[in-house]
Amino acid sequence: MSAVGKEIPKLLAVTLIRSGISKPYWQKRTLKALGLVKMHKTIVHKNTPSVVGMLSSVKELVHVSPVVLRSDLENSPNRGSFFLDNGEAFVDPSSPENTPGTPERTDSSSHTDNISPL
């Protein structure tokens, strides 16, 4: 089978399907590094060699599926951005959570005000 027409996914949806209890410590550390601490929770990761290597070390504990980004919200059941179980992510460009912005600072003091001279 040829991989000429296939596109490599940029994002991976990783779901913890088996517990890390009674597994070696290195698998527990890998699950924690991937952010998989609760059963049946899905985390989205970039498809990088380091993430793929970590996933291969815990392959019997996780389910990996590619994320397909879609923006046709007229067919979607909800408005806004959300993630489906089959790996499709709907992104609403008009949603306020997707607009880039800088976080506002809550305190008026600068972080250098609290530094004492030597």
SULBEL-V704123 format. One record per helix or strand of 3 or more residues. SS is the DSSP state (H for helix, E for strand). FROM is the first residue (numbers start at 0). LEN is the number of residues. If there is no record, write none. Layout:
SS|FROM|LEN  SS|FROM|LEN
This chain:
E|10|6  H|24|10  E|41|5  H|48|9  E|61|5  E|67|3  H|72|3  E|87|3  H|95|3
